[in-house]
């Protein structure tokens, strides 16, 4: 298999597939999972060097069906199953990327990626630096992550801090259907390795999005870039909720409840953890004067900790109160019946809002 061998089914053009999808789904809500599936399919059509592989991603279509139908459409050379060996999956992807391919690999569950971490930290993240820029590693490591689905340990970790702490990796996590499509397309087109975190609980969420139109905008370069760009998910004036991935919807719920009490909360969706958008985050905090960081991962030595530090350093003279955090607790992931106590909730966020020294 080489980077120049054509593997696209000649009978299925991108335009034909989009027209059929549009006719079938017009005015129908689109799921987060469908947006990811479409992004993968469109990437396979657009670039012959893209290949997808991992555990059960072929015939089964992935545990969460994100790769459903791709093997049937593009063939087993473009989307295929691997042995249950995460280190081997990443190692093979490294070799492919060095030799001109653009592998997109799936780790199946967040904690399943840990056996591959040595490959990721020692080789994926360092190859460009090690070769003084002579070798890029254009590869995507897809990791379904976080809780909210009633899973057990090794199936619900929020492990983003490990990768964000590793220089040489980009780290993305979408929170809405549109971003699921756009961010995955950007990740696949990037010449640097991207760890792409997909919030499992959002796979079945739905929004009104025209994926065909979104694809046309992306491929004509009319869509705004998401890499290194946070977004204002909800404007507000009294305090800023800074969050990402699975907790954006929770922050939005908290902001809606706060509005009923006369408190205006702005919600900032980080989207791109690495590279990080200091400008958007800090502009929001300087405007509101108060901030809370919401994240599902444990609070100690976390991405949330880094965001707090960055905001404190850059916005100190604009702050009316210390920056607070609402995170998961510093414990191994709890049993399914207890996860509701571990995960950030709208109630916990509103309790933190009450602590923002409104009387000062």
Buried (B, 14 or more C-beta within 10 A) or exposed (E): EEBEEEBBBEEBEBEEBBEEBEEEBEEEEBBBBBBBBBBBBBBBBBBBBBBBBBBBBBEEBBBBBBBBEBBEBBBEEBBBBBEEEBBBBBBBBBEBBBEEBBBBBBBBBBBBBBBBBEBBBEBBBBBBEEEEEEBBBBBBBBBBBBBBBEBEEEBBBBBBBBBBBBEBBBBBBBBBBBBBBBBBBBBBBBEBBBBBBBBBBBBEBEEEBBBBEBBBBBBEEEBEEBBBBBBBBBEBEBBBBBBBBBBBBBBBBBBEBBBEEEBBBBBBBBBBBBEBBBEBBBBBBBBBBBBBBBBBBBBEEBBBBBBBEBBBEBBEEBBBBEBBBBBBEEEEBBEBEEBEEBBBBBEBBBEBBEEBEEEE
